[in-house]
Amino acid sequence: MNPNHDAATPPEASDRGQILPALVLSMLAFSMVQTAVVPILPALATAVHVSGGTVAWLMTANLLAAAVLTPLLGRFGDLYGRKPMLLVSLGGLVLGSVLAVTTESFTWLVVARVLQGAGGGVLPLAISVVRNQLPPRKIPGGIGAVSAAMGIGSALGLVVTGLLMEQWSYKSVFWAGLLVSLVAIAWCVVGVPKDQGSDQAAKVDPLGALTLAGWLCALLLAVSKGNAWGWGSGRIVGLFIAAVVIAAVWVVIEMNVQHPLVSIRMLVSPVVAVTNVAGAVIGFGMYGCFMVISNFAQTPEKIAHYGFSANVLHAGVMLLPSAIGSMTAAPVGAKLVASRGPRIPLSLGGLLAAVAMAFLAVLNGHPVDLYLASAVFGFGVGLAYTAMPAAINSAVPIEQSGIANGMNAVFRTVGGAVGTAVLGSVLAGDTIEGLPLPTLGAYQEAFWITAVGCFVAAVAPLAIRTPVNSGKPVAQQSDPTEETVV
């Protein structure tokens, strides 16, 4: 029996062809639903009669739910089986979408976005399914396709929103999310085989889960609301303090229970820790890039003397090359991982993303500049997203695959929240006199900050020592404790 597979009976070869398309579509569904509401927040505020600051809770609620539920669903997949938890994750996406298309209430829209946050569990669960069900030679490509689908879906979500808003109301965006989610869950029911969980299925760590949720909520709420509430306000400072205290309690709990939700030893191991750092800064860059480029493109050129006066659709199209770049990068990254290990594509991805943002800081006067930078940035992010799960899987046994990749997804989410908050603060802090528009210098500073963040993702992996044959899962290596510089 392949040591990389658990006790589940591998599917027949004729059935395996359904697994990867179902998982990729599931990842696309979540990432599209997550980002699709960004361009329509002003329209939503008007439709449900709330302020611009209040409507931002539709993103905050989804962000919090995804950050908390992603590692939990990943770990429950390790314990109880990946397919059941995958269906739970997609079920949240479907239920949230149903609620969103049937309500006119802002409160229920927030609830809908919380339910949709359960879709974040798709990433670690899909990676675990690929690792568990596909033959070894197809694992790098499968992981690359699933991981790249997150970046592809995020960019496509913006484009689809623009297309739909040209013809219909904001409800059409939620209908589109519901349709894709229904197809994804149906395909997973048919195409993803059942698997067995760990023999530790009865050992749950409720205190670990509660404290993990506590410090993540406090941290992300502080980061997401810092600009609105004031970084020095009592609420924000109190949330940061609460996050630190609860995180410390969480570490103590996880180090002292027999079956922790998250192994702290695994989390601080060099390969996993550095990959999570890279994930955080890549998340910082990706979400920050989408926000800054979209805002820059929509700036009225005649008033600000920069920007392109783009509508929502045009701004989304300018980010479409990012999706194409990520799609192209997935097979390239998979080949690099298989032949050279994950460190090279991870570093190269960060470097390309940094170059793209540095390019925009210098050249941004023509739409072609944005198209070109978007394509290069997407290719870099696609390489990095392909390499990160491979790096983590090379360092953890399969029974920890779900939680390890779930925590990496959390770090990406935290990085994305920090990125949008920091870059939003930069843009808000330097505006054209008499106008609520950032100066060109503010945008250039935002591009440089993003470039520096992505460069950190390029440099960090160079310092780690990874297991021999680092493109392979740790269970396939003859001596996982032996290390070398790849």
Helices and strands as residue ranges (DSSP letters): H 13-16, H 19-36, G 38-40, H 41-47, H 52-55, H 57-80, H 82-102, H 106-116, G 117-121, H 122-133, G 136-138, H 139-167, H 171-191, H 206-229, H 234-256, H 264-268, H 270-298, H 301-304, H 312-318, H 320-340, H 343-362, H 367-393, G 398-400, H 401-428, H 440-459, G 460-463, E 466-467, G 474-476, E 483-484
